[in-house]
Every structure is written in structure tokens, then in C-alpha cells.
Amino acid sequence: MRSTNNNIFGKKFLASKIKEESSTSSFLKENRENLLKPIKKWLSMLDSGVIKDEESFQDPFIDTIFRQTLGYKRQGDSPTWECTREYKMQGGKSSDAALGFFENGKDEHSSVFAVIELKAPFTKDLSRKPASRELSAVEQGFDYSAKIGSTCHWVIVSNMDEIRLYHVGDQNRYESFNIAEIANSPTEMERFYFLLCRQNLLPYAPSSKESYLDKLYARNQADQAEINNKFYAIYSRTRQDIFNKLSETNPDIDKLVLLEKVQKILDRFLFMCFCEDKGFINRSAADEELTKFILNAPKKSFRGSIWNEFMDISRAIDEGSDQPIKIPPYDGGLFAKDSELENLNVSNDALESLRPIAEYDFDSELDVNILGHIFEQSVSDIEELKAKIKGQNFDEKKGKRKKQGIYYTPAYITSFIIEETIGAWIEREKIRLGFESLPQITEDEEKLLSEAEINPKIKIPKSLETKSKEHAKAWTGLQERLKQIKVLDPACGSGAFLNKAFDYLVSSHEKITSQRKHFGDRPSASVFGTIDQPKFDDFVAKNNLFGADLSKESVEITRLSLWLRLVYHKEKLPSLDHAIKHGDSIVADPAYTKVPFNWATEFHNIFGGDKSSLASDTSGFDIVIGNPPYVRQEFLSPIKPALQKEYQEFYNGTADLYTYFYRRGFQLLKKDGYLGFITSSTFTKTSSGANLRRFLKNETAIDRFVDFGDLQIFEDATNYPCIVVARNTKPALDHKVQFAEVESLPGLETENLLEKASHVKVAQNSLGEDSWNFDRPEVEALRRKIFSKGRPLKDVAGSPLYGIKTGLNEAFVIDKATRDRLVKEEFEQRSKQPHPNPLLVGEGESPSCGEDAVSANNSPSTYGRNAFSPNCSPSPFGEEKDGSSCSPSPCEKGKGEPSCSSSPFGRGEGEGVFADGLSSTNHPLIKPFLVGRDLKQWHYDFRERYLVAIQKGWTKQWAGKEDITEAEAWGIFEKYYPAISNYLKPFEERAKKRQDKGDFWWELRACEYYKTFEGPKIVYPHFQRIPKYCMDVNDNFLNNKGYIIPYCYWWLISILNSRLIWYETQLSCSAMRGGMWRYEMCTQFVELFPIIDPPGDENNPSTPKGRLALLAKKAQEKAFKRLQLRHDLLEMIGDQLGQGKANEGDDAEEVSEGSDINKWDTLSWNDFVKKAQSPSAFGKAFKEQFAPMTRRLLDLKRLFEEMQPECKQLTEEIHACENEINQIVYGLYELTPDEIKLLEELTGNIYED
């Protein structure tokens, strides 16, 4: 039997903790014999066979083990007790016993820390599901723990012979204790008592939430993570060290080949360490460990070479040997002859780097699962090293995060996908084999079969024997079908999914064989269905698992990870060359890939020998699983012609690589086969995913869709992951998709992925063409109605325009002090020597009149934060004196527009303004700048940022010629704008490396709509938790986290800020942080918002359009007034502290909108003071300057109480506007009362206080 390392605690860890806890050892030493008496008495009863049924012996067992031995008080021992029988819970079910704190008349439910589920001794396999019950004993225990809730941390399951201890977070690992071993082994008795005694398993007192065992579990998890990370760091460093040293001693070897050989050296050495520590290979001379023998070769009398010893041992493992090690010929391929490897010049110094790896205990510290995690990260390492060797760029974020620890596909992901594909396949085969119509087995018959399984002499009644044979035949048939299953990972990487599939299939065979034995089937040793587990391992690895990968190193690592699961039986390892292959899964054309891969040829046995075609009704893979690589479409340019040729109508020029893995996966599946992938979910909404959406919807039956929002499963990026499970068959008309939205990730790898998810069934044929929304039917019906009433926003007001990306904010985004200094310096130098450039003065007119000229209207408002002075009107909301108003066409500049005259001074003649707009207060190349988080609901908060805005093409236009060198261009720029050029000069090197630059490094990237920023426009941020639209009339530029709509429709702002449009936002835009924080307002979704152009005139408030416009103006006016009041108080405090405005940070709103000190009017006085005294430099200063009971604090309180009502009044008036807006909008879209109720229920509170 193989050692499966299913213990909760590591051997070394547990032994050290038992040794540390001397009180337990001392107690046992003094009381061992007394504690063993009841256990030995119970053991004698077991041996005598008198214990047959569970009910009559449960109470004696509980009393013997938990009261007499482990020290739990039972009811009747005292007014309070710790072990209770028949613990009842919600739903009427009850566990056999429970451990916790109990008291007469008290609610027991909150005090249970462990549940106990008992079975009779004839239930040999506690994990086996009896024919007469829906759940196994283990499953029953976990079911009870879930019903109890979060206080229950442990599950105990026993057949009164074996006792298992589980943590509620992991149904696969447990500590097992056998009564006979406890009675006869002092070490086992100590382990049993240490883990299960009352003082360790329960907290010290009922008020405590955590026991010593809970703390021990947490410490074990943390220690294991630390061991993993340390080993990973050593493993990674060792590879790099050996590679560097071999590069020096083998200068003529191609570096990519050398890297491949270094990885093989590492793989071989890991295999040696693993087998040695597990006891599978042993040196005949017992004085020294094998790996130490290799590494210590230079110290021996013969002063050998480490490399020679390493290669000698490698050959011995490959061929089998008695000397110097006793080992069967594992072969398999890892140790096969490799002339390139053998001929390398390898120094002792290079291999000395392996020594830290040999120091680890691969038996108790590093099991195969942990090594799998190491291998998965190793694949990423290798790709990075390859990129460096080739001189290519790599993702620096991934490089940085690797230093912080190992990251891998969590077990809850691989387990879920395996269960929903292989598990679903097995369940379907059971239906096809008629399991549902098998004769029913009663509980009494079940007990009789279990007894007969132990004692073959027991006679089975004829009727039961007949039924039993039918069951045995069904299980045998299932095993025969399971032998034929073919599972593929087309991008196998380190083998994470294939290894999980291996474990699942082996476990399934074990369970099936157990059922066959239970129903009287006695397969001979030569038949596959034997309990000889290693043959399960061998068979599954050789016949059921297949993979391919573009990376040769990944293929070798996958093979190694599987071999480590096969060494237990000390027999020749199977070659996996036929199953795990090196090749390009997506591209077969040799003109576009170095490793063309023809699936029909490479796996011709699976595809029925037909090398010209792929899967059919009877050929192909049964299961396709994996995590396809996420490569953005811009990196696919070299292979796009091949993709277009190979995938034809499925091809999309802007689709990412993972989409083609879906198409390939279904090409490789048998009819009705299962595919389970974890990929990005962006295909459900983007235009680039249209072909994939269409294919999945029309050609496959989607069984599961699990949406993670932006929860980060993988540490290197937020790629909006999702899991898709689908079958290769056309969907039935009534087929439903099981949709789940995961709101938070499991705290432990082994927890149920969907335990904290919301679920809904969605008709597959209801999924849209433009995007997919998995919503309740009434939700989707309302959405369709709303869309039927309106037109896309892009047709009403144009598509939103993206803000400016500088590529180097440190250089191009400046504060007010820098801006003022540059303006002052530039103006003073220009004033000393008037500008000679004829382009600026022009011939008869100012360049501000020209179409390409830079607007001079850039001066900041007198109070930037309360910047509400529309260019369309001298008053914020009224009409012009001549009755004009904002045009419904693209807004024209109103008051404040520079005049078009022949004067060399743009605007304000006589005020010292140069023709390009430079003045003592204004610079033509510096613009007021807002970032996304400055944009709020009905207003924006100008934080005195400015943009050095030198547009692409500006320099050449300024110079008056296209053909100009950078040196010439810089000379002209430096001459006419010395202050700006001098400021930018230190950033030259970094600015040149930007992709987002213009013709020269000091210019911004190309943008066709720079002038649009300098005019009235609707603005909104990229991230929104609530609707945030407002009008900007102060010519602000925006960063790339903000958008503009260049039409100043006031009525449109009302509709955009309405509940109805927020409803659509929630349904179409990508949710961040599981939907709890914000949505991404990507243009591809916003431009499709259904907008009704209301009837009437915007200037007539008696019409819907005019009323919406007036309400928007009122809401915005009051929002800016409230903002100014908020700032006034905070600035006063800042002045007192000498720190300027009291602002707890620009990012506060993004985390918890409405709770930071900036919105002080929403807080009580006491809460405000607490916020102000937060742990920060400002908080410290506040405590000092506004000490309790001082005049200064009392004055501040008086001012707070005077200003707060005014702020609250403004908030109420804004809400009144919002309420009226919503009522008007409901009417425009003709919503019914029920539809309004549904919409308001789903949108919740979307207006800020």
C-alpha cells in the first residue's frame, strides 16, 4: 500500500509539540496504566466479537473513550458537562455525540466544538457510502458540523475500532487511531491523548473561542507555509546557481539547452531525495545517506567527482542495482541515457548547490502535494529565465511576487473542476448502468453484508445474495468503464490538474473495489479490480491521463510529479512519453510554431486511428480540463495567420489565447464529453469574446458557470476568473446553466468553493448575443424592456472618450506649487525677451482662433474645488442674459472664450498675456487635471493637480517643419519654454522608455480629442460603487481612470445618475471585489446604456427634458456647495495644525465611501473626533492641538455644530432632486409598480449622504 500522507499534522511538527507540552507527557507517565485499563477492556470486547450493533454499544464506547480515558465530563457528573449524547440540531437530525460546554437550560448550539459520528465495527470503511444510506459516516459527520455552524471546529468519526479526527476545513486529511495500537504502543497512546484530551481539544473556558488544538492547527498551517516558501526559495536559487556555474564551464552550449539540462539535474536529485527519505531506495552501506554520499564524494579517500557519482547513481536507478544502492529499475524516462547531459563539464562547486535541498525531510516535511506546488511555480520561473536568455521582456510583477512565496492553483479550484467533470461523468455512467433501479438494500441487510465481509463463514440468505450479485455486477461494470476513461489537460504546465485527476481516479477505483468486496465479489489477484493499490496507480498513470504543453520543461515536470506518486511499489516506473507530450496545442502549422502538434497523429489510438480528423461520437477524450494560458491578443500577432486559417469562422483578431483553447478542447472531446476550464470571464461581455459566446451557447451544454468577479485566485493579476463546465453536445431547449457567484474565497484550500456563493439557474437559450447575464428571469425581462425603450448612449451623445495616459505621472502630473513656480519662471523669462516665433503671432490673427491652436483658457478658477462656473452661463443654472443656453450639439465655448483678434496677446489685452496664452497666472502647456477618484456624484473635487500637456505633433508644429531631429526639436523647445524644459530634463531617460509618448519624449501620446477636454463635458470615473456623473465646465483634463462625454446635456446627467441606469450598470459592467466595492465602467458597456431622449425642451422646466435638466443643475449646485462647506471646516483645522486641509488621503473614498473624515457632516461629533485622532501624523497633531476640554476643541465643536445642519440640509435637497429624477425616469421607460419595486430592491442605496 502506498503512503498517502493524509495526516492533518506533519510528523516532525507533532512530535516536537508533544515534546514541548511536558505536562501531557508527565500526566501520561503517572496515569498511563489507569488510562489504559478501560481501553484494554474495550479491546477485549472487540476481539470477542460481542460488539455487533452500534446503538447498544455507543454509550459504553463514549463513556470508555471520552470520559474515562480523555477526561470529558458527562451529564450527571456535575451541573455542567462537556460530552453529550444524541446532540439534536436544526432539521430534527442528531449526531451520536458532541463535545463542548453544556448546561441545563442553556442554548447548547453555540457551545459545540466537535461532533461525533459512530458506526458498528463491521463498518470497516468509514468513507464508504452504504447502499442503504445517502451519506458515508465521514460525510454524515461533516453534514452535522455544517448544521452547527462556525463554533464547530472538529469532526470525530469512529467504528469503535478506528477513531478518526478531522478538521472541519478538510475532509481529505485526518488523524487515525486504532484501539489496539493505542493499547499496545506508548507512542501511539501519547499521540491519541495529546490530540483528543479535554484540556487540548476544548478551550480552557466556555467564554474562549479557541482551544489549544485550534492554535496547534493554525501553527501547523503557518509552519507548513513557511517550510514551503523557504524550500521554494532554495529550489529556485539552486537552479539559478547551477545554471550560472554551468554557463561558465560550458560556454559553447546553447543557453536554452543548458537550462533544460539544469532542470533535469534538479528533477533527478529531487527524485533521489524523495525516494531515499521514503525508504524506497537504500544504499547497501548504511553509514551514509545516498544523497550525502554523492555530495561528499570529493572528501572520500578516492577524491571522486560529485558529477561522476551523480551519473553513476542515475544509471543505477535507470537500470536497477544491488550496489551501491538497492533499487528496482525505475526507468520511466527521467534517468534514461542523455548524451548531452553526460557530456557537460560540471564542477563539484556547481553541484554543491544541491546540498541545502538534501537537508530537507521529504517524508515528514515535503509530500507530493507540496512538491506539486513547487513544480507549478517552477514552470513560471523557467518561462522567466527563458525570456531573459532570449532578451525578451517578462512580467516584472510576476518576478516580484515570486520573492514573496510560492503561488499555485488552489486545491479548491482543481478539486471542484475534477468533481464537476470526472465526478459528473461517473455519475452519468452509473445512471446508464442502471444504478437507480438496483434492488434496495435495507439497513439490517447492510449490517449482515458487512459482517459477512469480515467473516466469510456467515451465511447470506438467498434473496439477499441475489440482490447483492446485482449490485456487485453494477459496480464491476462501472469499474470496467472507468478503466476506459481518457482525461486530457491541453496546457498541463506542472501537472496540477492531472495530479488531482490521478488522485480522484485512484480513489474512485478504491471505493468501487470496496463496494465490490462488500457485495461479495472476490476478484482474483490477476483481475484489475483487486485492492492491490499500486496497480491502480500504475494503470491510471499509463492509461487514463494525457497532457501536452508548449514548454518541454513543463512536460518533464508533469511526468516527474506523476512518477513521485508511483514509486511506492518499488517496481519499474511506466514511461509517460506516450501520454504527456511536448507540442503546441493550438497551432499545428510548422510555419508558425517550433513544435507543431497534430493531435490525431500524436494520439492516434484515442482518435480511432484516423489521423486526418479529431473527435467523433466514439473517439476522442472523455474529459478535458485545465487552466489555459492567459496571453493577450496583442502578443499573438506572429501566429494570427495560423489561427485564422485553423479556426476559420471562430477566429477573432482581438481574442485572447485562452478562447482558442475552448475551441480546441471541444474538438478533442467525444460527443457528450466534459470540459472544465478556469479562465478569464471577459469573453462573456467583450466584443472579442463574441465568437466564443456564440459557440458555447449554441454548440455545447453549459452545466456550470462559476463567477469570481475580481477575486484574486492567482496572485499575479486580477483577470476576472471564472470556471466553465460544459458538455460536447447541443443544448436542449430547456437546458439550464447552474450559475454561482463567489463572494469570498475559501479560507482553506480544502473548503467548499461554493459554500459562500449565491446560486441561480439560468436558461441557456436566454443568454444574450452581445453579452451574458446570469440573472433571474424577471431581472432579465426588465432589462429587455428597458433596452427596448431607449437607444444606445453612443447614438444619443457619442461614445465616451478615455482620459489621458501619460506613461510617467511623476514627470507630467504636478502639484500647484510646481505649477505656480513654472508659470512664474516662464513668464519672467519671456517678459525679458519677447517671443520671436512667427507661428505664435500669426499673420493677422491670434492662434487661439486657429483650429489646431492650444486654447489659452486654462487659468484655474478662483476656488478650484468648488469649480462650478459653466462657460455656457454666467450663473450656475440660469440662462444667459440674452436667453441663450447650452446647445444640445457639442457645447460651444461661452463666456471667457479668448477673442479672435489680430492682437499678439490672446485674451486680456494689456494684461501681459502672450499670444500663446502665457501670462503671470497661466501657462499654455499646463492644464488643470482630475484623476478618476476626484470625480464624485454630482460634483468633482479638484485637488490642485496639473498636467504638463504637450501634445503629440505640438513640437513639429511649433518648429514649423516635419523633418526635424530630436536634438533640433529639443533646442527649440528649450529656447522658448526654458522653465518647462528644465523641469522635464531629469525625466528624459525614463520618458524615452515609455510606450505612451508622442514624436518626442517630452510629448504625450497621440489623442484626437485633446481640444474636447477644453470645454463643457460630462465626466465620470472608471470605477464606481454608486453612479458618479457630473458636468465639468472648467476645461479640466482627465487621467486614464476617467471618461468624458463631450455633449453638455444636463438632462442626460440626470438619467445617468438614475437608479434605472445603475440597474443596467450592475448587470453589464464587471464587478470588482465580488461586487461589494465597485464596477468597472468600460466604454464597451457604457456606450450601450439604453437612453431615452425625453420629450420637450431643455430650457422649459415644464417638460420632462427641461425638468431633468433643471434637477441636475440643482443637484450639482448643492453638491458643490456642500463640498465647499466640508472643505472649509477641514481647512480651518489644517490651518490650526499647520498642515493645510485635513484630508485623510485621496484613496479613502475607494475603500469605504462615506466613512472617511472628508465627509465629517455624516458623523456624530464623538465619531468625528475619533476619526480625527486616527493613527497618523495628522491624528497625532490633532490630539496635541485639540486636547480634550480646551478652548480650541470647544470652538471647533461649536463650528462643527453650526455647519453640520447646513450640510445635512443640502444633502436632503440633493436627495429630493434624486427622488424626483427617478420618478420621471420610471415614467419615461414606462415601468410598472412591480418593476420599480424589483429595480429598487436590486440597486439598493446608491446615493451618498
Secondary structure, 3 states (H helix, E strand, C coil): CCCCCCCCCCHHHHHHHHHHCHHHHHHHHHHHHHHHHHHHHHHHHHHHCCCCCHHHHHHHHHHHHHHHHCCCCECCCCCEEEEEEEEECCCCCEEEEEEEEEECCCCHHHHEEEEEEECCCCCCCCCCCCCCCCCCHHHHHHHHHHHHCCCCCEEEEECCCEEEEEECCCCCCCEEEEHHHHHHCHHHHHHHHHHHCHHHHCCCCCCCCCCHHHHHHHHHHHHHHHHHHHHHHHHHHHHHHHHHHHHHHCCCCCHHHHHHHHHHHHHHHHHHHHHHHHCCCEECCCCCCHHHHHHCHHHCCCCCCHHHHHHHHHHHHHHCECCCEEECCCECCCCCCCHHHHCCCCCHHHHHHHHHHHCCCCCCCCCHHHHHHHHHHHHHHHHHHHHHHHCCCCCHHHHHHHCCCCCCCCHHHHHHHHHHHHHHHHHHHHHHCCHHHCCCCCHHHHHHHHHHHHCCCCCCCHHHHHHHHHHHHHHHHHHHHHHCCCEEECCCCCCHHHHHHHHHHHHHHHHHHHHHHHCCCCCCCCCCCCCCHHHHHHHHHHHCEEEEECCHHHHHHHHHHHHCCCHHHCCCECCCCCCEEECCCCCCCCCCCCCCCCHHHHCCCCCCCCCCCCCCCCCCEEEEEECCCCCCHHHCHHHHHHHHHHHHHHCCCCCCHHHHHHHHHHHHEEEEEEEEEEEECHHHCCHHHHHHHHHHHHHCEEEEEEECCCCCCCCCCCCCEEEEEEECCCCCCCCEEEEEEECCCCCCCCCCCCCCEEEEEEEHHHCCCCCCCCCCHHHHHHHHHHHHHCEEHHHHHCCCEECECCCCHHHHEEEHHHHHHHHHHHHHHHHHCCCCCHHHHCCCCCHHHCCCCCCCCCCCCCCHHHCCCCCCCCCCCCCCCCCCCCCCCCCCCCCCCCCCCCCCCCCCCCCCCCCCCCCCCCCCCEEEEECHHHECCCCECCCCEEEECCCCCHHHHHHCCCCCCHHHHHHHHHHHCHHHHHHHHHHHHHHHCCCCCCCCCCCCCCCCCHHHHCCCEEEEECEECCCCCEEECCCCEEECCEEEECCCCHHHHHHHCCHHHHHHHHHHCEEEHHHCCEEECCHHHHCCCEECCCCCCCCCCCCHHHHHHHHHHHHHHHHHHHHHHHHHHHHHHHHHHCCCCCCCCCCHHHHCCCCCHHHHHHCCHHHHHHHHCCCCHHHHHHHHHCCCCCHHHHHHHHHHHHHHHHHHHHHHHHHHHHHHHHHHHHHHCCCCHHHHHHHHHHHCCCCCC
